[in-house]
Structures are given as structure tokens and as C-alpha cells.
Amino acid sequence: MRRLGIDPGIGGALVVLEDGQPIEWMHMPVYLVGKSKRVNGYELADWIRSVDVDIAFMEQVGAMPGQGVTSMFSFGHSAGTVTGIIATLGISLCLITPQEWKKQHSITGMGKDASRAKAIHMWPQWKELHKKGKGQALADAALMAMIGRKA
């Protein structure tokens, strides 16, 4: 079964796992609108269609204290675009809170980089995880795809 994990932010990523191993991934495709970035829905849909997944797991997002209005709109737009594409492609989508997937991987209450460290431990051969920012997004998406599976 192919599982898709999605970190839905503009700087997020998508990871396909098969038998618990990452086999495909991409960083969120974006384009510029003035100075703002938006998810490139066409490129995203084309990629998701090509990887032929059975189920998707995406972080359930919401407003965070202190986050600006423009930033929140961008984040919500990104999550909405991804949700719409997944639904249009007929893929089952499970929304999971950060607390849920972090608890499963025993990284609750740890720093931002805990998911990347956990993913490096699980998949040491996956060199892209070693890139701090982009590796973080890949790690988050991959760990979300593992939800419900024993790590």
C-alpha cells in the first residue's frame, strides 16, 4: 500500500512510502504572485497522480498564536489547495494533528528538529533529510505517512 504524507505549508513537502520506505518525494511546488508564494496546483496534481497512492495523511492545520494574517491566509490557501486536489483525485484523506503524529513517534514536546532526527534514524540512507530546512519538511511528511503503522 502506498501512503502519502503531506506537510501542507508553502515550504512543506510530500512523501510517498511503500512498505514503510520512502520511494518518492517532492517539495511543495510553488509559484510567485507578486511577492507571495502560492501552491502550484497543476504541478502538484500531476505529481500526485503519477505516484499512484492509496491513502493520504495531512497535518490538520489551524491558526497559531502570534502568526500574522497574511501568513495564515497563505497557509490556509496552501492546505485548501492540497485538500481539493486530493479530493478531486479520489484519494482518501486522513487529517492528523501534530500532537497525534508526534505522539506516535515519541517526539512530543521535543524541539522543531526532533522529527528530522527521528527520520534520519529510521531512514539513514535518505540523504535529503540532512538538509536542515528542506529535510525538516520531508521528515514531517514521512512521519505523517507512518501514522497508524508501527515505526
Secondary structure, 3 states (H helix, E strand, C coil): CEEEEEECCCCCEEEEEECCEEEEEEECCEEEECCEEEECHHHHHHHHHHHCCCEEEEECCCCCCCCCHHHHHHHHHHHHHHHHHHHHCCCEEEEECHHHHHHHCCCCCCCCCHHHHHHHHHCCCCHHHHCHHHHHHHHHHHHHHCCCCCC
